[in-house]
Amino acid sequence: MTFDPRGLSPPRRANGFVLVGVIWFLACMSLVVAAAVIWIDRSREGIEAEQQLLLYTLDERSMLSRLIWMTATHRQTVAGLTTPESIPPEPGNMDPSILAAGSEIPMDGREYCLANGRCIALIDGASRLSLIGSEPAVLNALLRYLGVPAEDIPKMLVELAQYLKSGQQSAEAGFMQRRMHSPMEVFLLPSWHPWEEQLTERGWGELVTVRETALNLNTASPEVLKAGWQLPASGIARLVNLRLEHPILHAADLEAMLGSYAASVPPEGWARLPSTTVLIRTRPVGGQALHEYLLSFESTDLRLPPWQLLQRRTLPIHASTVAVPHEPHSTPGLLAAPLVAGPWR
């Protein structure tokens, strides 16, 4: 009897190949399943991030719409004449169901945190010194306050005046003054450019405006009054405290608040009412940045809304002019109501 070893070898070799194939198949399927799980998790995280961004945008746009509506329809109630802490006045012609009397928001940059989780601040366009309408002495004092040497200031002011006069020529009015679009535009000038970093760090954008407007003493910040008009700290503190109780309406009010220091105020360089340009700042409570909207309320075109959005920018949280934020108040009305309602809340 003859023994043939080739008869037992093929089945064993075939079983080994099948086992290796099964292992490789399971390994590949495990990789596919793991990749699918990772892809699903990342997709879910992306969808949740988009949902949070959408909710944040809806919150911000809702608050912005309320502030714009309030400013456009109740211009005199947001002129800094009353604050949420004021004694509620007589309702008068204002509908209390829309905006509770006494809960108007001042336009001097103070920040108010509402019960719906948003913090807001309104800044009057006339609360800053005008680069176009201010006297050279005021700009000279401002630059010295910001650390520019006295010997460099005359050249800077002359160059700024020449830049403003180099506007387009008009057949009716002759040469028109150049229209500036931003306070940062001055740093395009050779004598101003070396001081860009220093002036920016010390709050150049918070102290000046490019619109020709008189300084509103009811909304101007203490730093603006000190930098431009060189008023003493005691006089500024007295003015700021008294204007909260009784807004400045006449020159006599200014003299009563400042006393002998009232002579330092330019007679034609101040106003008592806000301008048609308003800065709206809004942020969530605890947020690390705030959004600033520049709006104009001087539109006369009947086909357009009474306001125009001119600019939007994002600022770091330290750009807020508030040293100590106010406690959240839950005044019932338009601003403190919930912003977005939905099942995801």
C-alpha positions in Angstrom: 0.0 0.0 0.0 1.4 3.4 -1.1 1.0 6.6 1.1 0.6 9.9 -0.8 1.2 12.9 1.5 -0.2 15.3 -1.1 -3.7 14.2 -0.3 -3.7 15.9 3.2 -1.9 19.2 2.5 -4.4 21.2 0.3 -7.3 21.2 2.8 -5.1 22.7 5.6 -3.7 25.4 3.4 -7.2 26.4 2.1 -8.5 26.7 5.7 -5.6 29.0 6.6 -6.3 31.3 3.7 -10.0 31.6 4.6 -9.2 32.4 8.2 -6.7 35.2 7.2 -9.3 36.6 4.8 -12.0 36.7 7.5 -9.6 38.5 9.8 -8.7 41.1 7.2 -12.4 41.6 6.4 -13.3 42.2 10.0 -10.4 44.6 10.4 -11.4 46.6 7.4 -15.0 46.7 8.5 -13.9 47.9 12.0 -11.9 50.7 10.3 -14.9 51.6 8.2 -17.3 51.6 11.2 -14.8 53.6 13.3 -14.4 56.2 10.5 -18.2 56.4 10.1 -18.6 57.0 13.8 -16.0 59.7 13.8 -17.6 61.3 10.8 -21.0 61.3 12.4 -19.7 62.8 15.6 -17.9 65.6 13.8 -21.0 66.2 11.6 -23.1 66.4 14.7 -20.7 68.8 16.4 -20.7 70.9 13.3 -24.5 71.0 13.2 -24.6 72.0 16.9 -22.1 74.7 16.3 -24.1 76.1 13.4 -27.2 75.9 15.5 -25.5 77.9 18.3 -24.3 80.4 15.8 -27.7 80.8 14.3 -29.3 81.3 17.7 -26.6 83.8 18.6 -27.2 85.7 15.3 -31.0 85.7 15.9 -30.5 87.0 19.5 -28.2 89.8 18.3 -30.4 90.8 15.3 -33.5 90.7 17.5 -32.0 93.0 20.1 -30.6 95.3 17.4 -34.0 95.5 15.7 -35.6 96.5 19.0 -32.9 99.2 19.7 -33.3 100.6 16.2 -37.0 100.7 16.4 -36.9 102.4 19.8 -34.3 105.0 18.7 -36.3 105.7 15.5 -39.7 106.1 17.2 -38.7 107.5 20.6 -35.8 109.8 19.8 -36.2 112.0 22.8 -36.6 109.2 25.2 -33.1 107.9 24.5 -31.4 111.3 24.7 -29.9 110.6 28.1 -32.7 112.5 29.9 -33.7 109.5 32.0 -32.1 106.1 33.0 -33.5 102.8 34.2 -32.9 103.9 37.8 -34.8 107.2 37.4 -38.2 107.8 38.9 -40.8 107.0 36.3 -42.2 110.2 34.8 -45.7 110.7 33.5 -46.4 108.5 30.5 -47.5 111.4 28.3 -47.8 110.4 24.7 -45.6 107.3 25.0 -47.4 104.0 25.1 -46.3 102.3 28.4 -47.2 98.9 27.0 -44.4 99.3 24.4 -41.7 100.8 26.5 -42.2 101.4 30.2 -41.8 105.0 31.1 -38.5 105.5 33.0 -36.7 102.6 31.4 -35.1 104.6 28.5 -31.5 103.8 27.8 -29.1 106.8 27.9 -26.7 107.5 25.0 -23.5 108.1 27.0 -22.0 104.7 26.6 -23.1 103.2 29.9 -23.8 99.5 29.6 -26.9 97.8 30.8 -27.3 94.1 31.1 -30.9 92.9 30.7 -32.7 89.9 32.0 -32.8 88.2 28.6 -29.0 87.7 28.6 -27.9 90.7 26.5 -25.9 93.7 27.4 -26.4 96.9 25.4 -24.9 100.4 25.2 -25.9 103.4 23.1 -23.3 106.0 22.2 -24.3 109.3 20.7 -22.4 110.3 17.6 -22.0 113.8 19.1 -20.3 112.5 22.3 -16.9 112.6 20.7 -14.7 115.4 19.4 -15.1 116.2 15.7 -11.9 116.2 13.6 -13.7 118.4 11.1 -15.6 120.9 13.3 -13.4 121.3 16.3 -11.1 124.3 16.8 -7.3 123.8 16.4 -6.8 124.5 20.1 -9.1 121.6 21.0 -7.3 119.2 18.7 -4.0 120.5 20.0 -5.1 119.8 23.6 -6.3 116.3 22.6 -3.0 115.3 21.0 -1.0 116.6 23.9 -3.3 114.6 26.2 -2.5 111.5 24.2 1.2 112.0 24.5 2.2 113.7 21.3 5.1 116.2 21.9 4.1 119.9 21.6 6.7 120.6 18.9 5.2 117.9 16.5 1.5 119.0 16.9 1.6 122.2 14.6 2.8 120.3 11.6 0.2 117.6 12.2 -2.6 120.1 12.4 -1.4 122.0 9.3 -1.2 118.7 7.3 -4.7 117.7 8.5 -6.1 121.1 7.4 -4.5 120.8 4.0 -5.8 117.3 3.6 -9.4 118.4 4.4 -9.2 121.3 1.9 -8.0 119.0 -0.9 -11.5 117.9 -1.7 -13.2 117.9 -5.1 -14.0 121.2 -6.9 -17.7 122.1 -7.3 -19.0 124.6 -9.9 -21.4 126.1 -7.4 -19.6 126.1 -4.1 -16.0 126.1 -5.2 -13.7 123.7 -3.3 -15.6 121.4 -1.0 -14.1 120.0 2.1 -12.9 116.4 1.9 -15.3 113.9 3.4 -13.5 111.6 5.9 -14.8 108.1 6.4 -13.0 107.1 9.6 -10.8 108.6 12.4 -8.1 106.2 11.3 -7.8 108.0 7.9 -5.6 110.6 9.4 -2.8 108.1 9.8 -2.3 108.1 6.0 -0.7 111.5 6.4 3.1 111.4 6.8 3.2 113.4 10.0 0.5 111.3 11.6 1.6 107.9 10.6 4.5 107.5 13.2 1.9 108.1 16.0 -0.7 105.6 14.8 0.2 102.8 17.3 0.4 105.1 20.3 -2.8 107.0 19.5 -4.7 103.9 18.8 -3.6 102.2 22.0 -4.7 105.3 24.0 -8.2 105.3 22.6 -8.1 107.5 19.5 -11.1 105.8 18.0 -13.1 106.3 21.2 -12.4 110.1 21.5 -12.9 111.5 18.0 -15.4 111.4 15.2 -15.2 112.4 11.5 -18.6 114.0 11.4 -19.0 117.8 11.8 -21.0 118.1 14.9 -20.8 120.0 18.2 -20.0 118.1 21.3 -23.1 117.0 23.3 -22.4 117.8 26.9 -25.3 115.5 28.0 -23.5 112.4 26.5 -19.8 113.3 26.3 -17.6 111.0 28.4 -15.4 112.4 31.2 -12.3 111.5 29.2 -13.4 113.5 26.2 -14.1 116.5 28.4 -10.7 116.2 30.0 -8.8 115.6 26.8 -10.3 118.2 24.5 -11.4 121.0 26.8 -8.9 120.4 29.6 -11.6 120.8 32.3 -10.4 119.9 35.9 -11.4 116.6 37.3 -13.6 118.2 40.0 -15.5 120.2 37.4 -16.0 117.1 35.2 -17.2 115.0 38.1 -19.7 117.7 39.1 -21.0 118.0 35.6 -21.4 114.3 35.1 -23.2 113.8 38.4 -25.6 116.8 37.9 -26.5 116.0 34.3 -28.0 112.7 35.5 -30.4 114.6 37.7 -31.0 117.6 35.4 -29.8 117.6 31.8 -28.0 120.6 30.4 -30.5 122.7 28.4 -29.0 126.2 28.5 -25.7 128.0 29.0 -26.9 128.9 32.4 -27.1 125.2 33.4 -23.5 124.8 32.3 -22.4 127.8 34.4 -24.2 126.5 37.4 -22.5 123.1 37.1 -18.9 124.3 36.2 -18.8 127.7 37.9 -15.7 129.6 36.8 -14.6 126.7 34.7 -17.5 127.3 32.3 -15.3 129.9 30.5 -13.1 127.1 29.3 -16.0 125.7 27.2 -16.1 126.9 23.6 -19.3 129.0 23.3 -20.2 127.5 19.9 -18.6 124.1 20.3 -21.2 122.3 22.4 -24.8 121.1 22.1 -27.5 119.6 24.3 -29.1 117.1 21.9 -27.8 113.9 20.3 -26.9 113.8 16.7 -28.6 111.7 14.0 -25.7 109.1 14.2 -25.8 106.4 16.9 -23.4 103.7 17.9 -25.1 100.5 19.2 -23.0 98.0 21.1 -24.3 94.6 22.1 -22.9 91.5 23.5 -24.1 88.4 25.4 -23.6 88.4 29.2 -20.2 86.9 29.8 -19.1 87.2 26.2 -15.5 87.9 25.2 -16.3 90.4 22.4 -19.0 92.9 21.5 -20.4 94.0 18.2 -20.7 97.7 17.3 -23.2 99.0 14.7 -23.0 102.5 13.3 -26.4 103.8 12.2 -27.7 107.0 10.7 -31.2 108.3 11.4 -31.2 111.2 8.9 -32.6 109.4 5.9 -35.2 111.5 4.0 -36.0 109.0 1.2 -39.5 107.8 1.7 -38.7 104.6 -0.2 -36.1 103.6 2.4 -36.3 103.0 6.2 -35.6 105.9 8.5 -32.2 104.4 9.4 -29.2 103.3 7.5 -26.6 100.8 8.7 -23.2 102.4 8.0 -20.7 100.1 9.6 -20.4 96.9 11.7 -17.3 95.8 13.5 -16.2 93.5 16.3 -14.4 94.9 19.3 -12.7 93.2 22.3 -14.5 93.3 25.5 -12.1 95.9 27.1 -13.3 98.4 24.5 -16.4 98.9 26.6 -16.4 102.3 28.4 -18.0 100.8 31.5 -15.8 100.3 34.5 -18.4 98.5 36.7 -21.3 96.9 34.7 -24.8 97.6 36.0 -26.7 94.8 37.7 -29.2 93.1 35.4 -32.6 94.7 35.7 -35.9 93.0 34.6 -37.9 96.0 33.7 -40.9 94.7 31.7 -41.1 96.0 28.2 -39.6 95.8 24.8 -35.9 95.4 25.6 -36.0 93.0 28.5 -38.4 90.5 26.8 -37.0 87.1 25.7 -35.3 87.4 22.3 -35.9 84.0 20.7 -38.5 81.4 21.7 -38.2 77.8 20.6 -38.1 74.2 21.8 -34.3 74.2 21.8 -34.3 76.7 24.8 
